[in-house]
Amino acid sequence: EELGFKYDSSRLDFSARHSSFVNMEGFEKISSEIYKKDDFFEFGLSTQKIFGKKFPVSGGGYIRIANWTFIQSILGKYIKKNNSYVFYLHPFELSKEKMPRLKKLKLYDRYYLSAGMLSYSYKIEYIIKKLKKQGYEFLTFEDVAREVM
């Protein structure tokens, strides 16, 4: 927000997340996983409850690294129950350039940055086709923010 962005998608309700969280103080819940504070929107990442715990079905390393059969199952459940879905990816995940090897990274981070890269584009195509088959409409965050204002 300080850099002039009007929306973000960093909120993830998942207890095992290894990265930072978003301070939601002062945000008003507009609809399922959409929050607003003044003119700034936070779009929460999609999760599906499994055995009473939420698991991300929204992209990035969670889709690349997790067991694909498991992801297909919980994603199918999510899509049938919900009318919105946030998918994200990191630019490096579709790059044909190989990530430089950074020696100072922890083993977990090196694994996270490299695992599942060969099959990721297939998984993205699968998810897009599944969403289209369910009748989902594809919108930008800007489109959605305009609709809920």
C-alpha positions, -999 to 999 in steps of 0.1 A, spaced: 0 0 0 29 23 8 42 18 -27 9 29 -43 -6 -5 -49 -44 -7 -46 -47 -44 -37 -27 -73 -24 -30 -110 -21 -8 -121 8 -33 -132 34 -32 -169 38 -52 -186 66 -29 -216 70 -11 -224 103 19 -242 87 29 -212 66 66 -204 68 65 -168 56 52 -135 70 15 -128 77 -6 -98 69 -17 -74 96 -55 -73 91 -61 -46 118 -86 -20 105 -98 -41 75 -135 -47 69 -146 -80 55 -164 -73 22 -171 -109 12 -155 -143 14 -118 -136 16 -120 -100 4 -111 -73 28 -110 -35 25 -92 -8 44 -98 27 30 -91 23 -7 -69 -7 -3 -81 -43 -9 -67 -76 5 -77 -107 -14 -72 -138 8 -57 -169 -9 -80 -199 -13 -79 -227 12 -99 -259 16 -107 -276 50 -94 -311 52 -97 -330 85 -107 -298 102 -75 -279 91 -73 -254 62 -49 -263 33 -39 -239 5 -53 -247 -30 -43 -213 -44 -10 -218 -62 27 -213 -57 47 -239 -39 16 -254 -23 5 -266 -58 40 -274 -71 52 -294 -41 22 -311 -25 10 -345 -37 -9 -338 -69 -36 -364 -63 -43 -348 -29 -44 -313 -45 -68 -324 -72 -91 -339 -46 -93 -309 -23 -93 -284 -52 -123 -302 -67 -141 -299 -33 -132 -263 -30 -145 -254 -65 -178 -272 -60 -185 -253 -27 -172 -218 -35 -180 -191 -61 -146 -175 -61 -110 -188 -63 -77 -169 -61 -48 -185 -80 -13 -170 -79 21 -179 -92 55 -165 -88 71 -153 -120 101 -177 -116 78 -206 -117 71 -202 -154 105 -190 -164 126 -211 -188 157 -197 -170 172 -218 -143 172 -202 -109 207 -193 -97 219 -215 -69 223 -193 -38 246 -211 -13 234 -191 17 198 -203 15 186 -229 40 179 -264 26 142 -259 29 143 -227 8 164 -243 -19 139 -272 -20 110 -248 -21 125 -228 -50 132 -258 -72 107 -287 -64 79 -294 -88 90 -270 -116 88 -295 -144 51 -303 -139 39 -269 -128 27 -256 -162 7 -289 -166 -9 -283 -132 -18 -247 -140 -35 -258 -173 -54 -285 -154 -67 -260 -129 -77 -235 -156 -96 -262 -175 -113 -274 -143 -124 -238 -135 -137 -232 -170 -157 -265 -169 -173 -253 -136 -183 -220 -153 -159 -198 -135 -153 -163 -149 -118 -150 -149 -113 -115 -135 -84 -94 -123 -83 -80 -88 -90 -46 -102 -122 -59 -118 -134 -75 -85 -125 -44 -65 -145 -23 -89 -175 -47 -85 -175 -47 -47 -170 -9 -42 
